[in-house]
Amino acid sequence: MRSSRIPVLKFVLGLGMFAAAFCSEGVIAEEGRAVVWPTQGWQTSTPEEQGVDSAALAALLELGSRNDFDSLLIVRHGKIVLDAYYAPYTADLPHVVNSVTKAVIGTLTSMALQDGLLKGTDQRMLAFFGERSAANLDDNKKAITLQSLLDMTSGLARDGRAGVNRSLESTAGMERSRDWIQYILDRPMAASPGDGFNYDSGNAHLLSAILAKVTDMSAEDYAKAKLFGPLGITAWKWRRDPQGISTGGYGLALHPRDMAKFGYLYLHNGTWEGKPLVSPAWIDRVSHATVDMKLSFAPEFRYSNFFWARPDRNVYWASGLHCQLVMVYPALDLVAVTTGRDNCPVTDIVDAIPKAVRSETAIQPDPAGTARLASVVRAISTEAQVEVKETPPIASAVSGKTYTFSPNPLGVKSLSLTFVGSHPHYDFEIYSRDPTRGAEKISGPLGLDGLYRRGVPTAFGIIVVKGKWLDEHAFEIERRTLGEDGRIRTWTLSFDGDKVSLRGKNFEGVDVAIDGKSGG
């Protein structure tokens, strides 16, 4: 039953946002050092002024190049000392943060506790879903608490096998269902709550639904009022499930500089501009996490409140698939953010960043290191132009023709490539995976000079496309969606009169070849 305090809460939240917008206090003293608050924007500094080595930052950027980073940002003593973007991704695009969303949901849970909307993390999960019935109901399921959801120790079974990445199998099942909450509630139990770590996005989505119930608003709207507003975060995107619940386990997109604000809040023990937003006890539980993740590649990793941690190294981080990381180093007064488009060696990255710190205070300028860093930044932020071959005669013959395909594993219904004229472009029709919807049409510019062209905005990013002739009859298309996973997806088309063969990978990553014919 909702309390009558909900309207009062909304008034207080609005008042807090109004006050934050007009707060001029940008710097306060903390432990003898001026604390810079980036609410209205980050200040920048040379690395050496903040005790960081430029040459070491250049090496970190090169590490990012080898691991498909989209960005790397480092804040020391409240100022940005590195803010670099790997072309063709750029700073103006928000980036899907995947499971960093979980850490945001956890933070909102702590705020709901402070607001008195939740009584404690020992509350039973099922108490918030009294209007629903849950299959496979037993004493273990009845014993699931908010804390066991936050720690990934709920005991709920998954569709897939054990392991962090295997949770994607359960996520796929949830995505296919028409009611995600019911899908999660109906799962059987694999263990008693608290008995062991079992990573799964369903835990966080249940908490998002609980937040919606107790705040009488979506998790996104609650974040706007309580978290994003005070931190000065004004641009984001957030998916919702079929019932309109903000996705709890993933689905949030933020700019890297705003990801850094989130880490900076934790770095300062939950306080922002002198105002307590998150309980220090909450953050202490994160930084001293005790839940053993039982990862064979990193046995020292621990987990709590949707954060990963290495208490022995005094570092913790919010982590998302494909190297979305918000890392907090309290002893170094440092926050580091990465975004990426593939899995990365988290252990190596978490360990490498502190090695760039040389001193608590400023160090001597290093002209050689500064020059090396500037050179690497220029290199990664400039898209490499690949060599293209001379356009063959067949380009004119197939330009503008529409080729159609029967239903197929690649999901392509039709395609047309225009090579002639000053504006080369593509037109695709994609079969919808939802049988109730028609085909989706996608059009945009096509780079033929070895560089991507920006085209179609998606829900969370923007599609860039380029192409090149491989020989007299074969043309290769490369597509990326910047701000999402950003991985390169390649199609190879072989033209033969009015027929075309298209080869590429399907949604499961399996190579598939399909045949189409010209309709004119």
Buried (B, 14 or more C-beta within 10 A) or exposed (E): EEEEEBEEBBEBBEEBBEEBEEBEEBEEEBEEEEBBBBBEEBBEBBBBBBBBBBBBBBBBBBBBEEBBBBBBBBBBBBBBBBBBBBBBBBBEBBBBBBBBBBBBBBBBBBBBBBBEBBEEBEBBBBEBBEEEEBEEBEEBBBBBBBBBBBBBBBBBBBBBEEBBEBBBBBBEBBEEBEBBBBBBBBBEBBBBBBEBBBBBBBBBBBBBBBBBEBBBBBBBBBBBBBBBBBBBBEEBBBBBBEEEBBBBBBBBBBBBBBBBBBBBBBBBBBBBBEEEBBBEEBBEBBBEBEBEBBBEEBEEBBBBBBBBBBBEEBBBBBBBBBBBBBBBBBEBBBBBBBBBBBEBBBBEBBEBBBEBBBEBEBBEEBEEBBEBBEEBBEBBBEBEEEEBEEBBEBBEEBBBBBBBBEEBBBBBBBBBBBBEEEEBBBBBBBBEEEEEEEBBEBBBBBBBEBBBBBBBEEEBBBBBBBBBBBEEBBBBBBBBBBBBBBEEEEBBBBBEEEEBBBBBBEEEEEEBEBBBBBEE
